Amino acid sequence: MVHTGDAPHVAEDGSFAASTPSLPVLQYYPVRGRAEPIRLVLSYVGRTWFETPAASIRQIEGVMHREFDGYPFRQLPRFIDEGHEGGPPHGEVDLVQSQAIMRHLGRRHGLYGSDLVEAGRIDMILDAVVELRAKIKTVVIDQRLDPGAVAAYAGSVMAPAEELKSSAMMGPGLASLEHILASALYSGAGWAVGPSASIADFALFNLTDLHLDHWSDLVRSRFPALAQHHGRVAALEGVAQYLASESRHPIAWGAEWAGEPK
Ligand SMILES: N[C@@H](CCC(=O)N[C@@H](CS)C(=O)NCC(=O)O)C(=O)O
């Protein structure tokens, strides 16, 4: 479960000593954003993590723009893992780039497929989800659900499978992911890939969740396999508790954060 509040290893200026043992640390803004799939995986594997208190995000931004070592790309999320037996010591896994963090957790917790075939398929889905998340972010956050943008989005990314086949649109859409699930292309067990949950399922869940938040009826009727998969992930032990918890952040910035990066 997420753990916020003052932690001894977070300094006043928002920096912290990576060598301090205890919890894994997730630094991110107080929104779901790019960190949400990471939080879902941590919840599923039953780990408690420390999350940056919203109050120190300004200081962290200051550090982020001064120090390259922990922030080579001057972006969040950043994740510092705790050590474990047989693995690197606490603080040595110190990552930015949300997908690198997801893949690290997948490797560490056995959520990255059982062979190269499954791992490659998981990568495909992760990459498709990143592409699609960027598109929904544009419509929902940047264009603030402008009706024209929503209509264009519904006709492209959310187009039904039959239309996609006859259209010139390139790239993944929800129909592509629906097809993967509904046809059991990579899993006969209701997961994205293979016989059990993998990091691809948490990425996919988050994408569906964002769409359900705005277009629940449309998504449920047009993409029933995605909706069913969403319910399956939401019911997982650990995930269900996280989703119901007060510590789950909102999707978008509140007014006090207007203009902040996301
Ligand atoms: N490809 C990166 C993108 C990270 C990114 O864009 N982070 C944003 C927040 S979601 C950020 O830190 N922006 C701060 C800034 O630009 O100052 C990832 O997936 O982690």
Ligand as a Chemical Component Dictionary entry (heavy atoms), coordinates in Angstrom:
data_LIG
# 
_chem_comp.id                   LIG 
_chem_comp.type                 NON-POLYMER 
_chem_comp.pdbx_formal_charge   0 
_chem_comp.three_letter_code    LIG 
# 
loop_
_chem_comp_atom.comp_id 
_chem_comp_atom.atom_id 
_chem_comp_atom.alt_atom_id 
_chem_comp_atom.type_symbol 
_chem_comp_atom.charge 
_chem_comp_atom.model_Cartn_x 
_chem_comp_atom.model_Cartn_y 
_chem_comp_atom.model_Cartn_z 
_chem_comp_atom.pdbx_ordinal 
LIG N1  N1  N 0 9.036 9.112  -21.164 1  
LIG C1  C1  C 0 8.971 9.580  -19.812 2  
LIG C2  C2  C 0 8.213 10.887 -19.790 3  
LIG C3  C3  C 0 8.239 11.485 -18.406 4  
LIG C4  C4  C 0 7.544 12.821 -18.323 5  
LIG O1  O1  O 0 7.155 13.441 -19.319 6  
LIG N2  N2  N 0 7.382 13.275 -17.102 7  
LIG C5  C5  C 0 6.729 14.536 -16.828 8  
LIG C6  C6  C 0 5.608 14.313 -15.863 9  
LIG S1  S1  S 0 4.474 13.109 -16.463 10 
LIG C7  C7  C 0 7.696 15.456 -16.113 11 
LIG O2  O2  O 0 8.434 15.035 -15.259 12 
LIG N3  N3  N 0 7.668 16.726 -16.414 13 
LIG C8  C8  C 0 8.437 17.663 -15.661 14 
LIG C9  C9  C 0 9.017 18.729 -16.453 15 
LIG O3  O3  O 0 8.949 18.609 -17.683 16 
LIG O4  O4  O 0 9.552 19.654 -15.836 17 
LIG C10 C10 C 0 8.332 8.521  -18.908 18 
LIG O5  O5  O 0 7.564 7.721  -19.416 19 
LIG O6  O6  O 0 8.616 8.492  -17.709 20 
# 
loop_
_chem_comp_bond.comp_id 
_chem_comp_bond.atom_id_1 
_chem_comp_bond.atom_id_2 
_chem_comp_bond.value_order 
_chem_comp_bond.pdbx_ordinal 
LIG N1  C1  SING 1  
LIG C1  C2  SING 2  
LIG C1  C10 SING 3  
LIG C2  C3  SING 4  
LIG C3  C4  SING 5  
LIG C4  O1  DOUB 6  
LIG C4  N2  SING 7  
LIG N2  C5  SING 8  
LIG C5  C6  SING 9  
LIG C5  C7  SING 10 
LIG C6  S1  SING 11 
LIG C7  O2  DOUB 12 
LIG C7  N3  SING 13 
LIG N3  C8  SING 14 
LIG C8  C9  SING 15 
LIG C9  O3  DOUB 16 
LIG C9  O4  SING 17 
LIG C10 O5  DOUB 18 
LIG C10 O6  SING 19 
# 
